[in-house]
Amino acid sequence: MQHLSNRQLFFNHVGQTSPSPIGLEILRAEGIYQYDINGKAYIDLISGFSVCNIGHSHPKVVKAVQEQAAAYMHLIVYGEFIEHPQVQYARQLASLLPESLNSVYFTNSGTEATEGAMKLAKRVTGRPKIIAFNNSYHGSTQGALSVMGGEYWRNAFRPLLPEVYHFDYDSQDALDAIDSKTACVIAETVQAESGVNAPGKTWLQALRKKCSATGSLLVLDEIQAGFGRTGSLWAFEQFDIVPDILLLGKALGGGMPLGAFIADSHLMNQLTHDPVLGHITTFGGHPVSCAAGMAALEVLLESGCIDDVRRKEQIMREKLKHQHTSFIRTAGLWAAVGFESFEENQRVVQRCIANGLITDWFLFAPHCLRVAPPLVISEEQLLQACDLLLKSIDEAFAN
């Protein structure tokens, strides 16, 4: 029997998402580093797409996973038994959120949180209409895809949900479109895949005001922006508003799969009747994932690294200036470094990987390079990463 390498097996048997995956074979990860089969170290400059905010394999998270796995894993369908990790993590999250965000529905992923939020909004309001935004990303299942803000990604999978209307982010047209038929407006507090795009504070406040006036629910997606990425635990704190429903994922599970939609209990409880089991999941809020997420959140808060985000943001803004970059856009320890084209950006990304930096591009801004290291990265490590990135840009444009 022919012996195949893991790389060959990867292409033969693992469902692929693109014709050209990065294809690194990683054996272990620790802190801000990943290590491949040859022992080469890579600085993780994207945190597994904002999952690993406290870095990889933190001892407290590993211990929490081991202890919970030894106690019990799956017991029964979600919501029937009182499972300690779910209860304690939901309580912890509620204690860190505004009073009206007190009921947590755990899911397997951010995408499923989007699905649950859309169902809840329709159930609560009895309305059909959803307002979403161009260049937004909320997941890839059919419902989440319906509110994704790009026809290139939607077109091959039509028909999708009806009565979903897309408008430009930070626009007056979006505000004008919200009316008495609108179930919800779903928006990223900071748009991720458009290249770290934050709205004006007055616009987001106007969005909140218009939703309140029309009885529409405001759903804010902080699946990437949450857990300190933008310089505060929740990005919406910086805009002095509170959503009706908050979407979380990515860093929520501390490296394990976990998502959540969070609302006031008087809204969430409407999923319990007419029909009963209005929303249900088998593995959502898995006890091991909840244990890992709670441990990771405790590490994040105890480390004080959120307090350092603004200073590290300024380091990036100062260090990542280069004659071949057209701009750098930031929101905390999160940056989009712009080039003239996707092709230029790809050359830089490839040189970064060769030089031991893991980075990538944005779905709606393919000409932008993504920078989102673990929040625990030290200033010395961040400076080293910036130097390697500048070196990679030089090499990419030298050919």
C-alpha positions, -999 to 999 in steps of 0.1 A, spaced: 0 0 0 14 34 -10 24 56 19 9 91 15 21 122 34 -3 141 56 -2 169 29 -14 144 3 -40 130 27 -52 166 34 -60 172 -2 -74 138 -8 -98 135 22 -104 169 38 -130 190 22 -113 221 7 -124 257 9 -101 272 -18 -78 260 -46 -47 272 -27 -48 268 11 -18 280 31 -9 244 37 13 247 68 16 215 88 17 226 124 26 202 152 22 224 183 14 259 193 23 279 224 18 316 233 21 337 201 39 310 182 30 280 160 56 253 151 56 232 120 68 197 114 104 209 109 104 228 141 102 262 124 85 289 146 59 312 132 45 343 149 7 340 147 -2 375 134 -39 367 131 -47 347 163 -65 321 144 -88 348 131 -93 365 165 -98 332 183 -66 330 203 -67 364 220 -47 350 249 -24 330 227 -21 293 222 -22 265 248 -24 286 279 -18 263 309 -50 274 327 -71 267 296 -55 234 290 -61 224 327 -98 235 325 -103 213 294 -86 183 309 -105 186 342 -139 190 325 -132 162 300 -124 139 329 -157 149 347 -181 147 318 -184 157 282 -217 154 263 -247 144 285 -279 153 267 -293 178 242 -285 214 252 -308 231 277 -322 200 294 -297 194 322 -280 219 345 -244 217 334 -220 236 356 -197 250 330 -226 265 310 -242 280 340 -210 295 354 -199 309 321 -233 324 313 -232 341 347 -197 354 342 -206 369 308 -238 385 321 -218 401 350 -195 418 324 -224 431 302 -251 457 306 -281 446 326 -303 440 296 -279 414 282 -285 388 309 -296 357 290 -270 336 271 -279 311 245 -247 291 237 -242 277 202 -214 258 184 -201 288 165 -206 325 156 -225 315 125 -251 296 145 -253 326 169 -263 347 138 -290 321 129 -304 321 164 -305 359 166 -324 362 133 -350 337 146 -353 354 179 -359 388 162 -386 374 140 -402 356 169 -402 387 192 -414 412 166 -435 391 143 -419 410 114 -402 397 82 -377 424 72 -340 424 80 -315 452 73 -279 442 68 -248 459 54 -226 457 23 -192 442 30 -204 425 62 -197 390 73 -218 370 98 -211 334 87 -217 310 58 -248 290 66 -278 298 44 -294 323 69 -261 339 78 -251 340 41 -283 358 33 -272 387 55 -236 386 43 -227 418 24 -214 405 -9 -232 392 -40 -200 373 -51 -204 351 -21 -242 348 -21 -250 343 -58 -241 307 -62 -264 296 -34 -296 314 -42 -325 314 -34 -317 327 1 -338 343 28 -364 368 15 -368 403 27 -331 409 35 -320 444 24 -284 455 22 -272 491 25 -238 508 28 -224 508 63 -224 542 80 -250 555 56 -281 576 59 -299 553 35 -297 524 60 -312 546 87 -341 556 64 -348 520 55 -356 509 91 -394 509 95 -423 492 113 -418 460 92 -382 456 103 -375 427 126 -339 436 132 -308 454 119 -277 432 120 -244 450 120 -208 444 130 -198 470 156 -165 472 137 -167 456 102 -141 429 101 -138 415 66 -141 449 49 -107 456 64 -112 468 100 -139 494 93 -154 513 122 -184 535 118 -188 570 131 -200 572 167 -229 594 158 -241 570 131 -241 540 153 -260 560 180 -285 571 153 -289 534 143 -297 525 179 -322 554 182 -340 545 149 -343 508 160 -358 519 194 -382 542 176 -395 516 152 -395 486 177 -368 469 156 -341 449 174 -305 460 170 -282 430 166 -245 437 170 -220 412 158 -188 412 179 -177 377 169 -143 392 159 -144 425 176 -152 412 211 -130 402 240 -107 432 240 -96 433 204 -106 469 199 -93 482 232 -124 476 254 -139 443 264 -169 450 242 -165 473 212 -200 487 216 -188 503 249 -169 528 229 -201 540 212 -222 545 243 -249 522 231 -263 488 240 -276 463 215 -308 442 219 -289 411 209 -251 406 210 -234 380 189 -202 363 202 -179 336 189 -142 332 180 -124 341 213 -155 331 233 -143 294 235 -107 300 243 -97 279 213 -126 255 215 -157 258 193 -183 281 209 -207 309 200 -235 327 217 -263 351 212 -272 372 242 -303 392 250 -327 401 278 -345 371 293 -379 385 284 -369 383 248 -350 350 250 -378 332 268 -400 336 238 -381 307 222 -395 284 249 -431 284 237 -453 286 206 -435 264 196 -417 248 224 -380 242 215 -381 273 193 -344 270 190 -325 238 198 -290 224 195 -273 192 204 -237 203 210 -241 241 214 -225 252 247 -205 220 250 -193 218 286 -156 214 276 -159 245 254 -176 265 281 -149 255 306 -122 265 282 -139 298 274 -144 307 310 -108 300 318 -96 320 288 -118 350 298 -104 349 333 -68 349 320 -77 378 297 -91 399 325 -64 390 350 -36 397 325 -45 433 321 -35 431 284 -67 450 273 -52 481 290 -22 478 267 -41 475 234 -41 512 226 -4 515 231 3 485 209 -21 500 183 1 531 182 32 510 178 16 493 147 6 526 133 41 541 137 61 510 127 41 497 97 47 527 74 62 517 41 65 533 7 46 505 -9 16 506 15 -13 528 7 -28 530 42 -31 514 76 -65 512 92 -67 501 129 -92 494 156 -72 485 187 -48 456 181 -63 449 148 -51 464 115 -56 463 77 -25 472 58 -35 483 23 -17 477 -9 -26 486 -45 -39 451 -54 -47 416 -42 -17 404 -62 7 427 -44 -8 417 -11 -5 380 -19 32 384 -26 36 400 8 16 373 25 38 346 9 70 364 20 56 368 55 50 330 58 85 324 45 99 347 71 79 331 100 48 353 101 13 339 97 -11 364 81 -37 366 55 -62 389 36 -98 401 42 -128 387 23 -141 421 12 -107 438 11 -84 413 -6 -58 441 -12 -54 445 26 -31 424 48 -46 413 82 -27 420 114 -44 408 146 -19 391 170 -28 377 203 -35 405 228 -9 391 251 19 398 226 46 418 243 58 451 229 92 435 221 75 407 202 52 432 184 82 452 173 99 420 160 67 411 141 66 446 126 102 443 115 96 410 99 65 424 81 85 453 67 112 429 56 86 408 38 72 439 20 108 448 9 113 413 -5 79 412 -22 86 444 -41 122 436 -49 113 411 -76 
